[in-house]
Amino acid sequence: MLYHTRQFTIEKGILSAGTHAYVAFGNIQEIARVIVNGKDWGIIWIPPYQADITEHIKQGINEIQVQVTNTWNNRIVGDWRNPEKLPYTRTNAKSKFNAKSALLPSGLIGKAEIYFIK
């Protein structure tokens, strides 16, 4: 699992009545848990890769953490490509993969942004 953490500041007046805040990602492979200021928003796994985080943010400094979980493919291929190291995976699916298997796109891909709509 990959963890991405960032702080961002919301200036006074941005969160006026009727304003919603969203976090949006270009692409996520495969799933991501979004945590804002220590509060779990939940899982994002299908397009559009966005979440309404309005109830979790505040004026001033905020923190967002995105925990991304990928498929086994890349980890298994990595084990095959590094046979001198102790493997991370234990599975009977290794016969599907080998050291020359393609790696799949993984993680947060593309732009990540927070935007506001009134």
DSSP file (Angstrom, degrees, kcal/mol; ACC not computed):
  #  RESIDUE AA STRUCTURE BP1 BP2  ACC     N-H-->O    O-->H-N    N-H-->O    O-->H-N    TCO  KAPPA ALPHA  PHI   PSI    X-CA   Y-CA   Z-CA
    1    1 A M              0   0    0      0, 0.0     2,-0.4     0, 0.0    68,-0.2   0.000 360.0 360.0 360.0 135.5    0.0    0.0    0.0
    2    2 A L  E     -A   68   0A   0     66,-2.5    66,-2.8     2,-0.0     2,-0.5  -0.835 360.0-153.8-101.9 139.5    1.3    3.5   -0.9
    3    3 A Y  E     -A   67   0A   0     -2,-0.4     2,-0.5    64,-0.2    64,-0.2  -0.954   9.7-174.7-115.0 129.6    0.6    6.5    1.3
    4    4 A H  E     -A   66   0A   0     62,-2.4    62,-3.1    -2,-0.5     2,-0.4  -0.992   8.2-178.8-122.3 123.7    0.5   10.0    0.0
    5    5 A T  E     +A   65   0A   0     -2,-0.5     2,-0.3    60,-0.2    60,-0.2  -0.982   5.3 167.3-127.5 134.4    0.1   12.8    2.5
    6    6 A R  E     -A   64   0A   0     58,-2.4    58,-2.9    -2,-0.4     2,-0.4  -0.991  24.0-140.5-141.6 148.9   -0.2   16.6    1.8
    7    7 A Q  E     +A   63   0A   0     -2,-0.3     2,-0.3    56,-0.2    56,-0.2  -0.842  22.3 179.7-103.7 148.6   -1.1   19.6    3.7
    8    8 A F  E     -A   62   0A   0     54,-2.2    54,-3.1    -2,-0.4     2,-0.4  -0.985  19.7-132.7-145.6 154.3   -3.1   22.5    2.2
    9    9 A T  E     -A   61   0A   0     -2,-0.3     2,-0.6    52,-0.2    52,-0.2  -0.905   6.5-155.6-113.5 134.3   -4.4   25.8    3.5
   10   10 A I  E     -A   60   0A   0     50,-2.6    50,-2.8    -2,-0.4     3,-0.1  -0.941  22.4-138.5-108.1 116.7   -8.0   27.1    3.0
   11   11 A E    >   -     0   0    0     -2,-0.6     3,-1.7    48,-0.2     4,-0.4  -0.289  33.5 -80.7 -72.8 157.3   -8.0   30.9    3.2
   12   12 A K  T 3  S+     0   0    0      1,-0.2    -1,-0.1     2,-0.1     4,-0.1  -0.290 115.4  23.4 -56.3 136.7  -10.7   32.8    5.1
   13   13 A G  T >  S+     0   0    0     -3,-0.1     3,-0.7     2,-0.1    -1,-0.2   0.191  91.3 101.5  92.4 -15.7  -14.0   33.2    3.1
   14   14 A I  T <  S+     0   0    0     -3,-1.7     2,-0.7     1,-0.3    -2,-0.1   0.879  78.3  55.3 -68.1 -37.5  -13.4   30.2    0.8
   15   15 A L  T 3  S+     0   0    0     -4,-0.4    -1,-0.3    -5,-0.1     3,-0.1  -0.268  77.3 154.3 -94.5  48.6  -15.8   28.0    2.7
   16   16 A S    X   -     0   0    0     -2,-0.7     3,-2.0    -3,-0.7    -2,-0.0  -0.246  58.7 -65.6 -69.7 165.6  -18.9   30.3    2.5
   17   17 A A  T 3  S+     0   0    0      1,-0.3    -1,-0.2     3,-0.0     3,-0.1  -0.219 124.0  20.3 -54.4 135.5  -22.4   28.8    2.8
   18   18 A G  T 3  S+     0   0    0      1,-0.3     2,-0.4    -3,-0.1    -1,-0.3   0.407  91.5 128.5  85.8  -2.1  -23.2   26.6   -0.2
   19   19 A T    <   -     0   0    0     -3,-2.0     2,-0.4    97,-0.0    -1,-0.3  -0.730  40.3-162.2 -89.4 134.2  -19.6   25.9   -1.2
   20   20 A H  E     -D  117   0B   0     97,-3.2    97,-2.5    -2,-0.4     2,-0.4  -0.917   6.0-147.7-114.4 142.8  -18.5   22.3   -1.7
   21   21 A A  E     -D  116   0B   0     -2,-0.4    32,-1.9    95,-0.2    33,-0.8  -0.915  17.1-174.7-110.4 135.4  -14.9   21.1   -1.7
   22   22 A Y  E     -DE 115  52B   0     93,-2.8    93,-2.3    -2,-0.4     2,-0.5  -0.951  19.1-149.0-127.6 146.5  -13.9   18.1   -3.8
   23   23 A V  E     -DE 114  51B   0     28,-2.3    28,-2.2    -2,-0.4     2,-0.4  -0.965  24.7-173.3-108.7 135.0  -10.7   16.2   -4.2
   24   24 A A  E     -DE 113  50B   0     89,-2.8    89,-2.5    -2,-0.5     2,-0.4  -0.983  10.5-162.3-134.0 141.1  -10.2   14.8   -7.7
   25   25 A F  E     -D  112   0B   0     24,-3.0    24,-0.4    -2,-0.4    87,-0.2  -0.934  22.8-135.5-121.9 144.1   -7.6   12.4   -9.2
   26   26 A G  E    S-     0   0B   0     85,-2.3     2,-0.3    -2,-0.4    84,-0.2   0.934  86.7 -19.1 -60.8 -47.0   -6.8   11.9  -12.9
   27   27 A N  E     -D  109   0B   0     82,-1.2    82,-2.6    84,-0.2     2,-0.4  -0.976  56.6-155.4-160.3 148.3   -6.7    8.1  -12.4
   28   28 A I  E     -D  108   0B   0     -2,-0.3     2,-0.4    80,-0.2    80,-0.2  -0.998  15.4-141.9-130.5 128.9   -6.4    5.6   -9.6
   29   29 A Q  E    S-D  107   0B   0     78,-2.2    78,-2.8    -2,-0.4     2,-0.2  -0.909  76.9 -24.2-128.2 104.7   -5.1    2.1  -10.0
   30   30 A E  S    S-     0   0    0     -2,-0.4     2,-0.3    40,-0.2    40,-0.2  -0.884 114.1 -28.8-111.3 -44.6   -6.6    0.2   -8.3
   31   31 A I  E     -B   69   0A   0     38,-2.1    38,-2.6    -2,-0.2     2,-0.4  -0.963  45.8-160.7-136.6 155.4   -8.3    1.6   -5.2
   32   32 A A  E     -BC  68  44A   0     12,-2.3    12,-3.0    -2,-0.3     2,-0.5  -0.999  10.2-149.5-139.0 136.4   -7.7    4.5   -2.8
   33   33 A R  E     -BC  67  43A   0     34,-2.5    34,-2.6    -2,-0.4     2,-0.5  -0.891  19.8-150.8 -98.4 132.1   -8.8    5.4    0.7
   34   34 A V  E     -BC  66  42A   0      8,-2.5     7,-2.9    -2,-0.5     8,-1.1  -0.916  14.2-177.1-110.3 127.1   -9.1    9.1    1.3
   35   35 A I  E     -BC  65  40A   0     30,-2.8    30,-3.1    -2,-0.5     2,-0.5  -0.991   3.7-169.8-125.0 124.2   -8.6   10.5    4.8
   36   36 A V  E >  S-BC  64  39A   0      3,-2.6     3,-2.1    -2,-0.4    28,-0.2  -0.965  73.1 -18.1-120.4 121.5   -9.0   14.2    5.5
   37   37 A N  T 3  S-     0   0    0     26,-3.2    -1,-0.2    -2,-0.5    27,-0.1   0.876 128.8 -52.2  51.4  41.8   -7.9   15.7    8.8
   38   38 A G  T 3  S+     0   0    0     25,-0.3     2,-0.5     1,-0.2    -1,-0.3   0.428 114.1 118.5  80.0  -1.0   -7.9   12.3   10.4
   39   39 A K  E <   -C   36   0A   0     -3,-2.1    -3,-2.6    17,-0.2     2,-0.6  -0.873  65.4-127.5-104.8 127.6  -11.5   11.5    9.2
   40   40 A D  E     -C   35   0A   0     -2,-0.5    -5,-0.2    -5,-0.2     3,-0.1  -0.596  23.6-178.1 -75.9 114.3  -12.0    8.6    6.8
   41   41 A W  E     -     0   0A   0     -7,-2.9     2,-0.3    -2,-0.6    -1,-0.2   0.870  44.0-121.5 -76.9 -38.0  -13.9    9.7    3.7
   42   42 A G  E     -C   34   0A   0     -8,-1.1    -8,-2.5     2,-0.0     2,-0.4  -0.911  40.2 -30.9 130.9-159.7  -14.0    6.2    2.3
   43   43 A I  E     -C   33   0A   0     -2,-0.3     2,-0.5   -10,-0.2   -10,-0.2  -0.786  36.2-163.7-106.1 138.9  -12.8    4.4   -0.9
   44   44 A I  E     +C   32   0A   0    -12,-3.0   -12,-2.3    -2,-0.4     5,-0.1  -0.989  30.8 140.6-115.6 127.4  -12.5    5.7   -4.4
   45   45 A W        +     0   0    0     -2,-0.5    -1,-0.1     1,-0.3   -15,-0.1   0.455  55.1  52.4-145.7  -6.1  -12.3    3.0   -7.1
   46   46 A I  S    S-     0   0    0      2,-0.2     4,-0.3     4,-0.1    -1,-0.3  -0.953  89.6 -56.0-132.2 154.8  -14.3    4.0  -10.2
   47   47 A P  S    S+     0   0    0      0, 0.0     2,-0.1     0, 0.0    -2,-0.0  -0.370 110.3  52.9 -66.3 152.3  -14.4    7.1  -12.4
   48   48 A P  S    S-     0   0    0      0, 0.0     2,-2.2     0, 0.0    -2,-0.2   0.552  81.0-151.8 -73.8 140.3  -14.9    9.9  -11.8
   49   49 A Y        +     0   0    0    -24,-0.4   -24,-3.0   -23,-0.2     2,-0.3  -0.507  53.1 111.2 -81.2  77.8  -12.1    9.6   -9.2
   50   50 A Q  E     -E   24   0B   0     -2,-2.2     2,-0.3    -4,-0.3   -26,-0.2  -0.966  45.7-159.3-148.2 162.3  -13.4   12.3   -6.9
   51   51 A A  E     -E   23   0B   0    -28,-2.2   -28,-2.3    -2,-0.3     2,-0.9  -0.998  25.4-123.6-145.3 141.5  -14.9   12.8   -3.5
   52   52 A D  E     +E   22   0B   0     -2,-0.3   -30,-0.3   -30,-0.2     3,-0.2  -0.780  33.8 171.9 -83.3 107.6  -16.9   15.6   -1.8
   53   53 A I    >>  +     0   0    0    -32,-1.9     3,-1.9    -2,-0.9     4,-0.7   0.209  36.5 118.5-103.9  13.5  -14.7   16.4    1.3
   54   54 A T  G >4 S+     0   0    0    -33,-0.8     3,-1.1     1,-0.3    -1,-0.2   0.872  73.2  51.2 -50.0 -48.2  -16.7   19.4    2.4
   55   55 A E  G 34 S+     0   0    0     -3,-0.2    -1,-0.3     1,-0.2    -2,-0.1   0.619 110.1  51.6 -70.6 -10.0  -17.7   18.0    5.8
   56   56 A H  G <4 S+     0   0    0     -3,-1.9    -1,-0.2   -17,-0.0     2,-0.2   0.495  97.0  77.5-104.2  -5.2  -14.0   17.1    6.6
   57   57 A I    <<  -     0   0    0     -3,-1.1     2,-0.3    -4,-0.7     4,-0.1  -0.609  52.9-172.4-108.6 167.5  -12.2   20.3    5.9
   58   58 A K        -     0   0    0     -2,-0.2   -48,-0.3     2,-0.1     2,-0.1  -0.945  38.4 -79.9-147.3 163.8  -11.8   23.6    7.8
   59   59 A Q  S    S+     0   0    0     -2,-0.3     2,-0.3   -50,-0.1   -48,-0.2  -0.460 100.4  21.8 -63.5 141.3  -10.4   27.1    7.4
   60   60 A G  E    S+A   10   0A   0    -50,-2.8   -50,-2.6    -2,-0.1     2,-0.3  -0.736 115.1   3.2 101.6-149.2   -6.7   27.1    7.9
   61   61 A I  E     +A    9   0A   0     -2,-0.3     2,-0.3   -52,-0.2   -52,-0.2  -0.600  64.5 176.3 -82.9 131.4   -4.3   24.1    7.6
   62   62 A N  E     -A    8   0A   0    -54,-3.1   -54,-2.2    -2,-0.3     2,-0.4  -0.867  16.9-145.5-126.4 160.5   -5.7   20.8    6.5
   63   63 A E  E     -A    7   0A   0     -2,-0.3   -26,-3.2   -56,-0.2     2,-0.4  -0.997   8.6-167.8-131.5 135.0   -4.2   17.4    5.8
   64   64 A I  E     -AB   6  36A   0    -58,-2.9   -58,-2.4    -2,-0.4     2,-0.4  -0.975   2.1-169.5-120.4 136.0   -5.2   14.8    3.2
   65   65 A Q  E     -AB   5  35A   0    -30,-3.1   -30,-2.8    -2,-0.4     2,-0.5  -0.988   2.5-165.9-123.4 133.7   -3.9   11.3    3.1
   66   66 A V  E     -AB   4  34A   0    -62,-3.1   -62,-2.4    -2,-0.4     2,-0.6  -0.982   3.1-163.0-121.0 121.6   -4.5    8.9    0.2
   67   67 A Q  E     -AB   3  33A   0    -34,-2.6   -34,-2.5    -2,-0.5     2,-0.5  -0.918  11.9-162.4-106.8 114.5   -3.8    5.2    0.7
   68   68 A V  E     -AB   2  32A   0    -66,-2.8   -66,-2.5    -2,-0.6     2,-0.4  -0.837   7.4-167.3-105.4 132.2   -3.5    3.4   -2.6
   69   69 A T  E     - B   0  31A   0    -38,-2.6   -38,-2.1    -2,-0.5     2,-0.2  -0.970  10.7-166.2-116.5 130.6   -3.7   -0.4   -3.0
   70   70 A N        -     0   0    0     -2,-0.4   -40,-0.2   -40,-0.2    36,-0.1  -0.479  27.9 -86.7-106.7 177.1   -2.7   -2.0   -6.3
   71   71 A T        -     0   0    0     -2,-0.2     4,-0.5     1,-0.1     3,-0.3  -0.299  38.5-110.6 -76.6 169.7   -3.2   -5.4   -7.8
   72   72 A W  S  > S+     0   0    0      1,-0.2     4,-2.6     2,-0.1     3,-0.3   0.715  97.2  90.9 -72.3 -21.6   -0.9   -8.3   -7.1
   73   73 A N  H  > S+     0   0    0      1,-0.2     4,-2.6     2,-0.2     5,-0.2   0.876  88.3  41.3 -45.8 -57.5    0.5   -8.3  -10.7
   74   74 A N  H  > S+     0   0    0     -3,-0.3     4,-2.4     1,-0.2    -1,-0.2   0.859 114.8  51.3 -65.4 -35.7    3.4   -5.9  -10.2
   75   75 A R  H  > S+     0   0    0     -4,-0.5     4,-1.9    -3,-0.3    13,-0.2   0.923 112.2  46.3 -66.9 -42.3    4.4   -7.3   -6.8
   76   76 A I  H  X S+     0   0    0     -4,-2.6     4,-2.1     2,-0.2    -2,-0.2   0.925 113.3  48.6 -65.9 -44.5    4.5  -10.9   -8.2
   77   77 A V  H  X S+     0   0    0     -4,-2.6     4,-2.2    -5,-0.3    -1,-0.2   0.906 109.0  54.8 -61.1 -40.8    6.5   -9.8  -11.3
   78   78 A G  H  X S+     0   0    0     -4,-2.4     4,-0.9    -5,-0.2    -1,-0.2   0.891 106.5  50.9 -59.3 -39.9    8.9   -7.9   -9.0
   79   79 A D  H >< S+     0   0    0     -4,-1.9     3,-0.6     1,-0.2    -1,-0.2   0.912 110.5  49.1 -63.2 -41.7    9.5  -11.1   -7.1
   80   80 A W  H 3< S+     0   0    0     -4,-2.1    19,-0.3     1,-0.2    -2,-0.2   0.859 110.0  51.6 -65.4 -34.8   10.2  -12.9  -10.4
   81   81 A R  H 3< S+     0   0    0     -4,-2.2    -1,-0.2     1,-0.3    -2,-0.2   0.639 114.4  43.5 -78.0 -13.9   12.6  -10.2  -11.5
   82   82 A N    X<  +     0   0    0     -4,-0.9     3,-1.8    -3,-0.6    -1,-0.3  -0.511  63.5 158.3-128.2  63.5   14.6  -10.3   -8.2
   83   83 A P  T 3  S+     0   0    0      0, 0.0    -1,-0.1     0, 0.0    -2,-0.1   0.704  70.2  65.5 -65.0 -18.5   15.0  -14.0   -7.4
   84   84 A E  T 3  S+     0   0    0     -3,-0.1     2,-0.2     2,-0.1    -2,-0.0   0.660  94.7  73.7 -76.6 -14.7   18.0  -13.4   -5.2
   85   85 A K  S <  S-     0   0    0     -3,-1.8    -3,-0.1    -6,-0.2     3,-0.0  -0.640  98.6 -94.7 -98.2 156.6   15.7  -11.5   -2.7
   86   86 A L        -     0   0    0     -2,-0.2    -2,-0.1     1,-0.1    -1,-0.1  -0.540  51.5-114.0 -65.4 125.2   13.2  -13.0   -0.3
   87   87 A P        -     0   0    0      0, 0.0    -1,-0.1     0, 0.0   -11,-0.1  -0.297  14.7-151.8 -65.9 147.6    9.8  -12.9   -2.1
   88   88 A Y  S    S+     0   0    0    -13,-0.2     2,-0.3    -3,-0.0   -12,-0.1   0.741  76.0  64.5 -83.3 -27.3    7.1  -10.6   -0.8
   89   89 A T        -     0   0    0    -14,-0.2     2,-0.4   -13,-0.1   -17,-0.0  -0.705  53.9-169.8-107.0 150.3    4.3  -12.7   -2.2
   90   90 A R        +     0   0    0     -2,-0.3     2,-0.3     3,-0.0   -14,-0.0  -0.911  38.6 129.8-133.1 106.0    3.1  -16.3   -1.5
   91   91 A T    >   -     0   0    0     -2,-0.4     3,-0.6     1,-0.0    -2,-0.0  -0.993  60.8-133.5-154.8 154.5    0.5  -17.3   -4.0
   92   92 A N  G >  S+     0   0    0     -2,-0.3     3,-0.6     1,-0.2    -1,-0.0   0.438  96.5  80.4 -88.0   0.6   -0.3  -20.1   -6.4
   93   93 A A  G >   +     0   0    0      1,-0.2     3,-2.2     2,-0.1     4,-0.4   0.437  59.1  99.2 -85.5   0.5   -1.0  -17.5   -9.2
   94   94 A K  G X   +     0   0    0     -3,-0.6     3,-1.6     1,-0.3    -1,-0.2   0.761  67.3  72.5 -61.0 -23.1    2.7  -17.1  -10.0
   95   95 A S  G <  S+     0   0    0     -3,-0.6    -1,-0.3     1,-0.3    -2,-0.1   0.740  90.5  60.1 -64.9 -19.6    2.4  -19.4  -12.9
   96   96 A K  G <  S+     0   0    0     -3,-2.2     2,-0.3     2,-0.0    -1,-0.3   0.692 109.0  48.5 -74.9 -19.5    0.5  -16.6  -14.7
   97   97 A F    <   +     0   0    0     -3,-1.6     2,-0.3    -4,-0.4   -24,-0.0  -0.782  57.7 174.5-123.7 160.1    3.5  -14.3  -14.4
   98   98 A N    >   -     0   0    0     -2,-0.3     3,-1.8   -17,-0.0   -17,-0.1  -0.900  53.0 -82.6-150.1-179.1    7.2  -14.4  -15.1
   99   99 A A  T 3  S+     0   0    0      1,-0.3   -18,-0.1    -2,-0.3   -22,-0.0   0.707 127.1  51.1 -63.9 -19.9   10.2  -11.9  -15.0
  100  100 A K  T 3  S+     0   0    0      2,-0.1    -1,-0.3   -20,-0.0     3,-0.1   0.429  80.9 121.9 -97.6   0.0    9.2  -10.6  -18.5
  101  101 A S  S <  S-     0   0    0     -3,-1.8     2,-0.1     1,-0.1    -4,-0.1  -0.314  71.1-102.6 -61.9 145.9    5.6  -10.0  -17.7
  102  102 A A        -     0   0    0      1,-0.1     2,-0.3   -25,-0.0    -1,-0.1  -0.399  28.4-124.4 -70.0 144.0    4.5   -6.4  -18.3
  103  103 A L        -     0   0    0     -2,-0.1    -1,-0.1    -3,-0.1     3,-0.1  -0.714  26.3-133.1 -84.6 141.8    4.0   -4.1  -15.3
  104  104 A L        -     0   0    0     -2,-0.3   -75,-0.0     1,-0.1   -30,-0.0  -0.641  28.8 -92.2 -92.7 150.9    0.6   -2.5  -15.0
  105  105 A P        +     0   0    0      0, 0.0     2,-0.3     0, 0.0    -1,-0.1  -0.371  58.0 177.7 -56.0 140.4    0.0    1.2  -14.4
  106  106 A S        +     0   0    0      2,-0.1   -76,-0.2   -36,-0.1     2,-0.2  -0.992  26.9  17.3-150.1 154.6   -0.4    1.6  -10.6
  107  107 A G  E    S-D   29   0B   0    -78,-2.8   -78,-2.2    -2,-0.3     2,-0.6  -0.507 106.5 -17.1  92.1-157.5   -0.9    4.2   -7.9
  108  108 A L  E    S-D   28   0B   0    -80,-0.2     2,-0.5    -2,-0.2   -80,-0.2  -0.805  70.3-167.0 -86.4 121.4   -2.2    7.8   -8.4
  109  109 A I  E     -D   27   0B   0    -82,-2.6   -82,-1.2    -2,-0.6     2,-0.2  -0.940  45.9  -8.1-117.8 127.6   -1.8    8.6  -12.0
  110  110 A G  E    S-     0   0B   0     -2,-0.5     2,-0.1   -84,-0.2    -2,-0.0  -0.490 106.1  -7.2  89.9-160.9   -2.1   12.1  -13.4
  111  111 A K  E     -     0   0B   0     -2,-0.2   -85,-2.3   -86,-0.1     2,-0.4  -0.415  50.1-163.6 -77.9 144.1   -3.2   15.3  -11.7
  112  112 A A  E     +D   25   0B   0    -87,-0.2     2,-0.3    -2,-0.1   -87,-0.2  -0.998  23.2 161.6-122.7 132.3   -4.6   15.4   -8.1
  113  113 A E  E     -D   24   0B   0    -89,-2.5   -89,-2.8    -2,-0.4     2,-0.5  -0.988  36.4-137.3-149.8 157.4   -6.4   18.6   -7.1
  114  114 A I  E     +D   23   0B   0     -2,-0.3     2,-0.3   -91,-0.2   -91,-0.2  -0.975  32.2 176.3-113.0 129.1   -8.8   20.1   -4.6
  115  115 A Y  E     -D   22   0B   0    -93,-2.3   -93,-2.8    -2,-0.5     2,-0.4  -0.916  20.3-136.9-134.3 161.6  -11.5   22.4   -6.1
  116  116 A F  E     -D   21   0B   0     -2,-0.3     2,-0.4   -95,-0.2   -95,-0.2  -0.930  11.9-170.0-122.6 138.8  -14.4   24.4   -4.8
  117  117 A I  E      D   20   0B   0    -97,-2.5   -97,-3.2    -2,-0.4    -2,-0.0  -0.997 360.0 360.0-129.3 131.3  -17.9   24.8   -6.3
  118  118 A K              0   0    0     -2,-0.4    -1,-0.1   -99,-0.3   -97,-0.0   0.396 360.0 360.0 -99.3 360.0  -20.5   27.2   -5.0
